[in-house]
Amino acid sequence: MALLGSIILSSCSKDVYFSGISENSLDEIKENYQIINYSKEDVITIIGPPLIKEDSDNLWIYRTDKKTGIAAFKQIVYSKTLKFKFEDSILRSVEEIILN
């Protein structure tokens, strides 16, 4: 009985689901881009290629989501769109748009 109860409880435990870029990598760039001149290649190395490139390749768009819950019932913790703006191939601004 105890084994059955623990199996049921463990199957209902909440998991955390991420999609998009890593929070740690994003934090690294946000904290340092004003003192470190990140090139486009540096950004790709740290967080990967963007979802969208616009404005003559000077505006890069990324998405990231965090959800909790069981697989069938997930609750959104946050959903962000990130805008990275470059001048002369150097990252000059990072803007977060939170959608929830």
Phi and psi restraints in degrees (range 20) as a CNS / XPLOR table:
assign (resid 1 and name C) (resid 2 and name N)
       (resid 2 and name CA) (resid 2 and name C) 1.0 -64.2 20.0 2
assign (resid 2 and name N) (resid 2 and name CA)
       (resid 2 and name C) (resid 3 and name N) 1.0 -39.5 20.0 2
assign (resid 2 and name C) (resid 3 and name N)
       (resid 3 and name CA) (resid 3 and name C) 1.0 -63.9 20.0 2
assign (resid 3 and name N) (resid 3 and name CA)
       (resid 3 and name C) (resid 4 and name N) 1.0 -43.9 20.0 2
assign (resid 3 and name C) (resid 4 and name N)
       (resid 4 and name CA) (resid 4 and name C) 1.0 -62.5 20.0 2
assign (resid 4 and name N) (resid 4 and name CA)
       (resid 4 and name C) (resid 5 and name N) 1.0 -41.8 20.0 2
assign (resid 4 and name C) (resid 5 and name N)
       (resid 5 and name CA) (resid 5 and name C) 1.0 -64.3 20.0 2
assign (resid 5 and name N) (resid 5 and name CA)
       (resid 5 and name C) (resid 6 and name N) 1.0 -41.0 20.0 2
assign (resid 5 and name C) (resid 6 and name N)
       (resid 6 and name CA) (resid 6 and name C) 1.0 -69.1 20.0 2
assign (resid 6 and name N) (resid 6 and name CA)
       (resid 6 and name C) (resid 7 and name N) 1.0 -33.5 20.0 2
assign (resid 6 and name C) (resid 7 and name N)
       (resid 7 and name CA) (resid 7 and name C) 1.0 -66.1 20.0 2
assign (resid 7 and name N) (resid 7 and name CA)
       (resid 7 and name C) (resid 8 and name N) 1.0 -43.5 20.0 2
assign (resid 7 and name C) (resid 8 and name N)
       (resid 8 and name CA) (resid 8 and name C) 1.0 -64.3 20.0 2
assign (resid 8 and name N) (resid 8 and name CA)
       (resid 8 and name C) (resid 9 and name N) 1.0 -45.1 20.0 2
assign (resid 8 and name C) (resid 9 and name N)
       (resid 9 and name CA) (resid 9 and name C) 1.0 -64.9 20.0 2
assign (resid 9 and name N) (resid 9 and name CA)
       (resid 9 and name C) (resid 10 and name N) 1.0 -40.2 20.0 2
assign (resid 9 and name C) (resid 10 and name N)
       (resid 10 and name CA) (resid 10 and name C) 1.0 -68.9 20.0 2
assign (resid 10 and name N) (resid 10 and name CA)
       (resid 10 and name C) (resid 11 and name N) 1.0 -31.1 20.0 2
assign (resid 10 and name C) (resid 11 and name N)
       (resid 11 and name CA) (resid 11 and name C) 1.0 -73.4 20.0 2
assign (resid 11 and name N) (resid 11 and name CA)
       (resid 11 and name C) (resid 12 and name N) 1.0 -17.9 20.0 2
assign (resid 11 and name C) (resid 12 and name N)
       (resid 12 and name CA) (resid 12 and name C) 1.0 -98.1 20.0 2
assign (resid 12 and name N) (resid 12 and name CA)
       (resid 12 and name C) (resid 13 and name N) 1.0 0.1 20.0 2
assign (resid 12 and name C) (resid 13 and name N)
       (resid 13 and name CA) (resid 13 and name C) 1.0 -67.5 20.0 2
assign (resid 13 and name N) (resid 13 and name CA)
       (resid 13 and name C) (resid 14 and name N) 1.0 151.0 20.0 2
assign (resid 13 and name C) (resid 14 and name N)
       (resid 14 and name CA) (resid 14 and name C) 1.0 -82.9 20.0 2
assign (resid 14 and name N) (resid 14 and name CA)
       (resid 14 and name C) (resid 15 and name N) 1.0 135.7 20.0 2
assign (resid 14 and name C) (resid 15 and name N)
       (resid 15 and name CA) (resid 15 and name C) 1.0 -110.8 20.0 2
assign (resid 15 and name N) (resid 15 and name CA)
       (resid 15 and name C) (resid 16 and name N) 1.0 162.0 20.0 2
assign (resid 15 and name C) (resid 16 and name N)
       (resid 16 and name CA) (resid 16 and name C) 1.0 -110.0 20.0 2
assign (resid 16 and name N) (resid 16 and name CA)
       (resid 16 and name C) (resid 17 and name N) 1.0 132.6 20.0 2
assign (resid 16 and name C) (resid 17 and name N)
       (resid 17 and name CA) (resid 17 and name C) 1.0 -120.1 20.0 2
assign (resid 17 and name N) (resid 17 and name CA)
       (resid 17 and name C) (resid 18 and name N) 1.0 130.1 20.0 2
assign (resid 17 and name C) (resid 18 and name N)
       (resid 18 and name CA) (resid 18 and name C) 1.0 -115.6 20.0 2
assign (resid 18 and name N) (resid 18 and name CA)
       (resid 18 and name C) (resid 19 and name N) 1.0 147.7 20.0 2
assign (resid 18 and name C) (resid 19 and name N)
       (resid 19 and name CA) (resid 19 and name C) 1.0 -142.2 20.0 2
assign (resid 19 and name N) (resid 19 and name CA)
       (resid 19 and name C) (resid 20 and name N) 1.0 152.2 20.0 2
assign (resid 19 and name C) (resid 20 and name N)
       (resid 20 and name CA) (resid 20 and name C) 1.0 94.0 20.0 2
assign (resid 20 and name N) (resid 20 and name CA)
       (resid 20 and name C) (resid 21 and name N) 1.0 -149.3 20.0 2
assign (resid 20 and name C) (resid 21 and name N)
       (resid 21 and name CA) (resid 21 and name C) 1.0 -84.9 20.0 2
assign (resid 21 and name N) (resid 21 and name CA)
       (resid 21 and name C) (resid 22 and name N) 1.0 159.1 20.0 2
assign (resid 21 and name C) (resid 22 and name N)
       (resid 22 and name CA) (resid 22 and name C) 1.0 -67.8 20.0 2
assign (resid 22 and name N) (resid 22 and name CA)
       (resid 22 and name C) (resid 23 and name N) 1.0 137.8 20.0 2
assign (resid 22 and name C) (resid 23 and name N)
       (resid 23 and name CA) (resid 23 and name C) 1.0 -62.2 20.0 2
assign (resid 23 and name N) (resid 23 and name CA)
       (resid 23 and name C) (resid 24 and name N) 1.0 -41.7 20.0 2
assign (resid 23 and name C) (resid 24 and name N)
       (resid 24 and name CA) (resid 24 and name C) 1.0 -64.2 20.0 2
assign (resid 24 and name N) (resid 24 and name CA)
       (resid 24 and name C) (resid 25 and name N) 1.0 -42.2 20.0 2
assign (resid 24 and name C) (resid 25 and name N)
       (resid 25 and name CA) (resid 25 and name C) 1.0 -66.0 20.0 2
assign (resid 25 and name N) (resid 25 and name CA)
       (resid 25 and name C) (resid 26 and name N) 1.0 -41.0 20.0 2
assign (resid 25 and name C) (resid 26 and name N)
       (resid 26 and name CA) (resid 26 and name C) 1.0 -62.6 20.0 2
assign (resid 26 and name N) (resid 26 and name CA)
       (resid 26 and name C) (resid 27 and name N) 1.0 -45.5 20.0 2
assign (resid 26 and name C) (resid 27 and name N)
       (resid 27 and name CA) (resid 27 and name C) 1.0 -60.6 20.0 2
assign (resid 27 and name N) (resid 27 and name CA)
       (resid 27 and name C) (resid 28 and name N) 1.0 -40.4 20.0 2
assign (resid 27 and name C) (resid 28 and name N)
       (resid 28 and name CA) (resid 28 and name C) 1.0 -58.5 20.0 2
assign (resid 28 and name N) (resid 28 and name CA)
       (resid 28 and name C) (resid 29 and name N) 1.0 -46.2 20.0 2
assign (resid 28 and name C) (resid 29 and name N)
       (resid 29 and name CA) (resid 29 and name C) 1.0 -68.6 20.0 2
assign (resid 29 and name N) (resid 29 and name CA)
       (resid 29 and name C) (resid 30 and name N) 1.0 -45.0 20.0 2
assign (resid 29 and name C) (resid 30 and name N)
       (resid 30 and name CA) (resid 30 and name C) 1.0 -60.9 20.0 2
assign (resid 30 and name N) (resid 30 and name CA)
       (resid 30 and name C) (resid 31 and name N) 1.0 -38.9 20.0 2
assign (resid 30 and name C) (resid 31 and name N)
       (resid 31 and name CA) (resid 31 and name C) 1.0 -75.6 20.0 2
assign (resid 31 and name N) (resid 31 and name CA)
       (resid 31 and name C) (resid 32 and name N) 1.0 -25.5 20.0 2
assign (resid 31 and name C) (resid 32 and name N)
       (resid 32 and name CA) (resid 32 and name C) 1.0 -116.5 20.0 2
assign (resid 32 and name N) (resid 32 and name CA)
       (resid 32 and name C) (resid 33 and name N) 1.0 -9.2 20.0 2
assign (resid 32 and name C) (resid 33 and name N)
       (resid 33 and name CA) (resid 33 and name C) 1.0 -64.8 20.0 2
assign (resid 33 and name N) (resid 33 and name CA)
       (resid 33 and name C) (resid 34 and name N) 1.0 -23.1 20.0 2
assign (resid 33 and name C) (resid 34 and name N)
       (resid 34 and name CA) (resid 34 and name C) 1.0 -79.9 20.0 2
assign (resid 34 and name N) (resid 34 and name CA)
       (resid 34 and name C) (resid 35 and name N) 1.0 -19.4 20.0 2
assign (resid 34 and name C) (resid 35 and name N)
       (resid 35 and name CA) (resid 35 and name C) 1.0 -109.2 20.0 2
assign (resid 35 and name N) (resid 35 and name CA)
       (resid 35 and name C) (resid 36 and name N) 1.0 -20.6 20.0 2
assign (resid 35 and name C) (resid 36 and name N)
       (resid 36 and name CA) (resid 36 and name C) 1.0 -113.2 20.0 2
assign (resid 36 and name N) (resid 36 and name CA)
       (resid 36 and name C) (resid 37 and name N) 1.0 127.2 20.0 2
assign (resid 36 and name C) (resid 37 and name N)
       (resid 37 and name CA) (resid 37 and name C) 1.0 -81.1 20.0 2
assign (resid 37 and name N) (resid 37 and name CA)
       (resid 37 and name C) (resid 38 and name N) 1.0 87.8 20.0 2
assign (resid 37 and name C) (resid 38 and name N)
       (resid 38 and name CA) (resid 38 and name C) 1.0 -73.3 20.0 2
assign (resid 38 and name N) (resid 38 and name CA)
       (resid 38 and name C) (resid 39 and name N) 1.0 126.6 20.0 2
assign (resid 38 and name C) (resid 39 and name N)
       (resid 39 and name CA) (resid 39 and name C) 1.0 -84.0 20.0 2
assign (resid 39 and name N) (resid 39 and name CA)
       (resid 39 and name C) (resid 40 and name N) 1.0 171.5 20.0 2
assign (resid 39 and name C) (resid 40 and name N)
       (resid 40 and name CA) (resid 40 and name C) 1.0 -61.0 20.0 2
assign (resid 40 and name N) (resid 40 and name CA)
       (resid 40 and name C) (resid 41 and name N) 1.0 -38.4 20.0 2
assign (resid 40 and name C) (resid 41 and name N)
       (resid 41 and name CA) (resid 41 and name C) 1.0 -65.2 20.0 2
assign (resid 41 and name N) (resid 41 and name CA)
       (resid 41 and name C) (resid 42 and name N) 1.0 -38.4 20.0 2
assign (resid 41 and name C) (resid 42 and name N)
       (resid 42 and name CA) (resid 42 and name C) 1.0 -62.0 20.0 2
assign (resid 42 and name N) (resid 42 and name CA)
       (resid 42 and name C) (resid 43 and name N) 1.0 -44.6 20.0 2
assign (resid 42 and name C) (resid 43 and name N)
       (resid 43 and name CA) (resid 43 and name C) 1.0 -62.8 20.0 2
assign (resid 43 and name N) (resid 43 and name CA)
       (resid 43 and name C) (resid 44 and name N) 1.0 -43.4 20.0 2
assign (resid 43 and name C) (resid 44 and name N)
       (resid 44 and name CA) (resid 44 and name C) 1.0 -63.3 20.0 2
assign (resid 44 and name N) (resid 44 and name CA)
       (resid 44 and name C) (resid 45 and name N) 1.0 -38.6 20.0 2
assign (resid 44 and name C) (resid 45 and name N)
       (resid 45 and name CA) (resid 45 and name C) 1.0 -65.2 20.0 2
assign (resid 45 and name N) (resid 45 and name CA)
       (resid 45 and name C) (resid 46 and name N) 1.0 -39.1 20.0 2
assign (resid 45 and name C) (resid 46 and name N)
       (resid 46 and name CA) (resid 46 and name C) 1.0 -79.3 20.0 2
assign (resid 46 and name N) (resid 46 and name CA)
       (resid 46 and name C) (resid 47 and name N) 1.0 -47.8 20.0 2
assign (resid 46 and name C) (resid 47 and name N)
       (resid 47 and name CA) (resid 47 and name C) 1.0 -121.2 20.0 2
assign (resid 47 and name N) (resid 47 and name CA)
       (resid 47 and name C) (resid 48 and name N) 1.0 -5.0 20.0 2
assign (resid 47 and name C) (resid 48 and name N)
       (resid 48 and name CA) (resid 48 and name C) 1.0 96.3 20.0 2
assign (resid 48 and name N) (resid 48 and name CA)
       (resid 48 and name C) (resid 49 and name N) 1.0 175.6 20.0 2
assign (resid 48 and name C) (resid 49 and name N)
       (resid 49 and name CA) (resid 49 and name C) 1.0 -70.0 20.0 2
assign (resid 49 and name N) (resid 49 and name CA)
       (resid 49 and name C) (resid 50 and name N) 1.0 153.1 20.0 2
assign (resid 49 and name C) (resid 50 and name N)
       (resid 50 and name CA) (resid 50 and name C) 1.0 -74.8 20.0 2
assign (resid 50 and name N) (resid 50 and name CA)
       (resid 50 and name C) (resid 51 and name N) 1.0 161.6 20.0 2
assign (resid 50 and name C) (resid 51 and name N)
       (resid 51 and name CA) (resid 51 and name C) 1.0 -70.9 20.0 2
assign (resid 51 and name N) (resid 51 and name CA)
       (resid 51 and name C) (resid 52 and name N) 1.0 -41.0 20.0 2
assign (resid 51 and name C) (resid 52 and name N)
       (resid 52 and name CA) (resid 52 and name C) 1.0 -138.6 20.0 2
assign (resid 52 and name N) (resid 52 and name CA)
       (resid 52 and name C) (resid 53 and name N) 1.0 142.1 20.0 2
assign (resid 52 and name C) (resid 53 and name N)
       (resid 53 and name CA) (resid 53 and name C) 1.0 -118.9 20.0 2
assign (resid 53 and name N) (resid 53 and name CA)
       (resid 53 and name C) (resid 54 and name N) 1.0 131.1 20.0 2
assign (resid 53 and name C) (resid 54 and name N)
       (resid 54 and name CA) (resid 54 and name C) 1.0 -137.5 20.0 2
assign (resid 54 and name N) (resid 54 and name CA)
       (resid 54 and name C) (resid 55 and name N) 1.0 178.8 20.0 2
assign (resid 54 and name C) (resid 55 and name N)
       (resid 55 and name CA) (resid 55 and name C) 1.0 52.3 20.0 2
assign (resid 55 and name N) (resid 55 and name CA)
       (resid 55 and name C) (resid 56 and name N) 1.0 58.9 20.0 2
assign (resid 55 and name C) (resid 56 and name N)
       (resid 56 and name CA) (resid 56 and name C) 1.0 55.0 20.0 2
assign (resid 56 and name N) (resid 56 and name CA)
       (resid 56 and name C) (resid 57 and name N) 1.0 39.4 20.0 2
assign (resid 56 and name C) (resid 57 and name N)
       (resid 57 and name CA) (resid 57 and name C) 1.0 69.4 20.0 2
assign (resid 57 and name N) (resid 57 and name CA)
       (resid 57 and name C) (resid 58 and name N) 1.0 18.3 20.0 2
assign (resid 57 and name C) (resid 58 and name N)
       (resid 58 and name CA) (resid 58 and name C) 1.0 -103.9 20.0 2
assign (resid 58 and name N) (resid 58 and name CA)
       (resid 58 and name C) (resid 59 and name N) 1.0 -4.4 20.0 2
assign (resid 58 and name C) (resid 59 and name N)
       (resid 59 and name CA) (resid 59 and name C) 1.0 -125.3 20.0 2
assign (resid 59 and name N) (resid 59 and name CA)
       (resid 59 and name C) (resid 60 and name N) 1.0 117.4 20.0 2
assign (resid 59 and name C) (resid 60 and name N)
       (resid 60 and name CA) (resid 60 and name C) 1.0 -112.6 20.0 2
assign (resid 60 and name N) (resid 60 and name CA)
       (resid 60 and name C) (resid 61 and name N) 1.0 137.5 20.0 2
assign (resid 60 and name C) (resid 61 and name N)
       (resid 61 and name CA) (resid 61 and name C) 1.0 -115.6 20.0 2
assign (resid 61 and name N) (resid 61 and name CA)
       (resid 61 and name C) (resid 62 and name N) 1.0 131.9 20.0 2
assign (resid 61 and name C) (resid 62 and name N)
       (resid 62 and name CA) (resid 62 and name C) 1.0 -125.1 20.0 2
assign (resid 62 and name N) (resid 62 and name CA)
       (resid 62 and name C) (resid 63 and name N) 1.0 160.1 20.0 2
assign (resid 62 and name C) (resid 63 and name N)
       (resid 63 and name CA) (resid 63 and name C) 1.0 -129.8 20.0 2
assign (resid 63 and name N) (resid 63 and name CA)
       (resid 63 and name C) (resid 64 and name N) 1.0 146.0 20.0 2
assign (resid 63 and name C) (resid 64 and name N)
       (resid 64 and name CA) (resid 64 and name C) 1.0 -147.2 20.0 2
assign (resid 64 and name N) (resid 64 and name CA)
       (resid 64 and name C) (resid 65 and name N) 1.0 141.4 20.0 2
assign (resid 64 and name C) (resid 65 and name N)
       (resid 65 and name CA) (resid 65 and name C) 1.0 -132.8 20.0 2
assign (resid 65 and name N) (resid 65 and name CA)
       (resid 65 and name C) (resid 66 and name N) 1.0 150.3 20.0 2
assign (resid 65 and name C) (resid 66 and name N)
       (resid 66 and name CA) (resid 66 and name C) 1.0 -135.1 20.0 2
assign (resid 66 and name N) (resid 66 and name CA)
       (resid 66 and name C) (resid 67 and name N) 1.0 129.1 20.0 2
assign (resid 66 and name C) (resid 67 and name N)
       (resid 67 and name CA) (resid 67 and name C) 1.0 -132.0 20.0 2
assign (resid 67 and name N) (resid 67 and name CA)
       (resid 67 and name C) (resid 68 and name N) 1.0 152.4 20.0 2
assign (resid 67 and name C) (resid 68 and name N)
       (resid 68 and name CA) (resid 68 and name C) 1.0 -126.4 20.0 2
assign (resid 68 and name N) (resid 68 and name CA)
       (resid 68 and name C) (resid 69 and name N) 1.0 161.6 20.0 2
assign (resid 68 and name C) (resid 69 and name N)
       (resid 69 and name CA) (resid 69 and name C) 1.0 126.7 20.0 2
assign (resid 69 and name N) (resid 69 and name CA)
       (resid 69 and name C) (resid 70 and name N) 1.0 -176.8 20.0 2
assign (resid 69 and name C) (resid 70 and name N)
       (resid 70 and name CA) (resid 70 and name C) 1.0 -85.0 20.0 2
assign (resid 70 and name N) (resid 70 and name CA)
       (resid 70 and name C) (resid 71 and name N) 1.0 166.0 20.0 2
assign (resid 70 and name C) (resid 71 and name N)
       (resid 71 and name CA) (resid 71 and name C) 1.0 -54.0 20.0 2
assign (resid 71 and name N) (resid 71 and name CA)
       (resid 71 and name C) (resid 72 and name N) 1.0 -38.3 20.0 2
assign (resid 71 and name C) (resid 72 and name N)
       (resid 72 and name CA) (resid 72 and name C) 1.0 -80.7 20.0 2
assign (resid 72 and name N) (resid 72 and name CA)
       (resid 72 and name C) (resid 73 and name N) 1.0 -25.6 20.0 2
assign (resid 72 and name C) (resid 73 and name N)
       (resid 73 and name CA) (resid 73 and name C) 1.0 -131.1 20.0 2
assign (resid 73 and name N) (resid 73 and name CA)
       (resid 73 and name C) (resid 74 and name N) 1.0 88.3 20.0 2
assign (resid 73 and name C) (resid 74 and name N)
       (resid 74 and name CA) (resid 74 and name C) 1.0 -98.7 20.0 2
assign (resid 74 and name N) (resid 74 and name CA)
       (resid 74 and name C) (resid 75 and name N) 1.0 142.3 20.0 2
assign (resid 74 and name C) (resid 75 and name N)
       (resid 75 and name CA) (resid 75 and name C) 1.0 -115.0 20.0 2
assign (resid 75 and name N) (resid 75 and name CA)
       (resid 75 and name C) (resid 76 and name N) 1.0 132.3 20.0 2
assign (resid 75 and name C) (resid 76 and name N)
       (resid 76 and name CA) (resid 76 and name C) 1.0 -75.8 20.0 2
assign (resid 76 and name N) (resid 76 and name CA)
       (resid 76 and name C) (resid 77 and name N) 1.0 125.2 20.0 2
assign (resid 76 and name C) (resid 77 and name N)
       (resid 77 and name CA) (resid 77 and name C) 1.0 -85.8 20.0 2
assign (resid 77 and name N) (resid 77 and name CA)
       (resid 77 and name C) (resid 78 and name N) 1.0 -47.5 20.0 2
assign (resid 77 and name C) (resid 78 and name N)
       (resid 78 and name CA) (resid 78 and name C) 1.0 -156.1 20.0 2
assign (resid 78 and name N) (resid 78 and name CA)
       (resid 78 and name C) (resid 79 and name N) 1.0 158.0 20.0 2
assign (resid 78 and name C) (resid 79 and name N)
       (resid 79 and name CA) (resid 79 and name C) 1.0 -141.3 20.0 2
assign (resid 79 and name N) (resid 79 and name CA)
       (resid 79 and name C) (resid 80 and name N) 1.0 114.7 20.0 2
assign (resid 79 and name C) (resid 80 and name N)
       (resid 80 and name CA) (resid 80 and name C) 1.0 -121.0 20.0 2
assign (resid 80 and name N) (resid 80 and name CA)
       (resid 80 and name C) (resid 81 and name N) 1.0 144.6 20.0 2
assign (resid 80 and name C) (resid 81 and name N)
       (resid 81 and name CA) (resid 81 and name C) 1.0 -109.5 20.0 2
assign (resid 81 and name N) (resid 81 and name CA)
       (resid 81 and name C) (resid 82 and name N) 1.0 134.0 20.0 2
assign (resid 81 and name C) (resid 82 and name N)
       (resid 82 and name CA) (resid 82 and name C) 1.0 -117.7 20.0 2
assign (resid 82 and name N) (resid 82 and name CA)
       (resid 82 and name C) (resid 83 and name N) 1.0 131.9 20.0 2
assign (resid 82 and name C) (resid 83 and name N)
       (resid 83 and name CA) (resid 83 and name C) 1.0 -113.2 20.0 2
assign (resid 83 and name N) (resid 83 and name CA)
       (resid 83 and name C) (resid 84 and name N) 1.0 120.8 20.0 2
assign (resid 83 and name C) (resid 84 and name N)
       (resid 84 and name CA) (resid 84 and name C) 1.0 -108.4 20.0 2
assign (resid 84 and name N) (resid 84 and name CA)
       (resid 84 and name C) (resid 85 and name N) 1.0 121.4 20.0 2
assign (resid 84 and name C) (resid 85 and name N)
       (resid 85 and name CA) (resid 85 and name C) 1.0 -109.7 20.0 2
assign (resid 85 and name N) (resid 85 and name CA)
       (resid 85 and name C) (resid 86 and name N) 1.0 133.6 20.0 2
assign (resid 85 and name C) (resid 86 and name N)
       (resid 86 and name CA) (resid 86 and name C) 1.0 -115.0 20.0 2
assign (resid 86 and name N) (resid 86 and name CA)
       (resid 86 and name C) (resid 87 and name N) 1.0 147.5 20.0 2
assign (resid 86 and name C) (resid 87 and name N)
       (resid 87 and name CA) (resid 87 and name C) 1.0 -130.9 20.0 2
assign (resid 87 and name N) (resid 87 and name CA)
       (resid 87 and name C) (resid 88 and name N) 1.0 127.4 20.0 2
assign (resid 87 and name C) (resid 88 and name N)
       (resid 88 and name CA) (resid 88 and name C) 1.0 52.7 20.0 2
assign (resid 88 and name N) (resid 88 and name CA)
       (resid 88 and name C) (resid 89 and name N) 1.0 41.5 20.0 2
assign (resid 88 and name C) (resid 89 and name N)
       (resid 89 and name CA) (resid 89 and name C) 1.0 63.8 20.0 2
assign (resid 89 and name N) (resid 89 and name CA)
       (resid 89 and name C) (resid 90 and name N) 1.0 17.9 20.0 2
assign (resid 89 and name C) (resid 90 and name N)
       (resid 90 and name CA) (resid 90 and name C) 1.0 -115.5 20.0 2
assign (resid 90 and name N) (resid 90 and name CA)
       (resid 90 and name C) (resid 91 and name N) 1.0 134.2 20.0 2
assign (resid 90 and name C) (resid 91 and name N)
       (resid 91 and name CA) (resid 91 and name C) 1.0 -66.6 20.0 2
assign (resid 91 and name N) (resid 91 and name CA)
       (resid 91 and name C) (resid 92 and name N) 1.0 122.9 20.0 2
assign (resid 91 and name C) (resid 92 and name N)
       (resid 92 and name CA) (resid 92 and name C) 1.0 -114.5 20.0 2
assign (resid 92 and name N) (resid 92 and name CA)
       (resid 92 and name C) (resid 93 and name N) 1.0 -21.4 20.0 2
assign (resid 92 and name C) (resid 93 and name N)
       (resid 93 and name CA) (resid 93 and name C) 1.0 -155.1 20.0 2
assign (resid 93 and name N) (resid 93 and name CA)
       (resid 93 and name C) (resid 94 and name N) 1.0 144.1 20.0 2
assign (resid 93 and name C) (resid 94 and name N)
       (resid 94 and name CA) (resid 94 and name C) 1.0 -126.7 20.0 2
assign (resid 94 and name N) (resid 94 and name CA)
       (resid 94 and name C) (resid 95 and name N) 1.0 121.2 20.0 2
assign (resid 94 and name C) (resid 95 and name N)
       (resid 95 and name CA) (resid 95 and name C) 1.0 -121.6 20.0 2
assign (resid 95 and name N) (resid 95 and name CA)
       (resid 95 and name C) (resid 96 and name N) 1.0 131.8 20.0 2
assign (resid 95 and name C) (resid 96 and name N)
       (resid 96 and name CA) (resid 96 and name C) 1.0 -104.5 20.0 2
assign (resid 96 and name N) (resid 96 and name CA)
       (resid 96 and name C) (resid 97 and name N) 1.0 133.3 20.0 2
assign (resid 96 and name C) (resid 97 and name N)
       (resid 97 and name CA) (resid 97 and name C) 1.0 -120.2 20.0 2
assign (resid 97 and name N) (resid 97 and name CA)
       (resid 97 and name C) (resid 98 and name N) 1.0 113.6 20.0 2
assign (resid 97 and name C) (resid 98 and name N)
       (resid 98 and name CA) (resid 98 and name C) 1.0 -92.1 20.0 2
assign (resid 98 and name N) (resid 98 and name CA)
       (resid 98 and name C) (resid 99 and name N) 1.0 124.9 20.0 2
assign (resid 98 and name C) (resid 99 and name N)
       (resid 99 and name CA) (resid 99 and name C) 1.0 -96.5 20.0 2
assign (resid 99 and name N) (resid 99 and name CA)
       (resid 99 and name C) (resid 100 and name N) 1.0 1.5 20.0 2
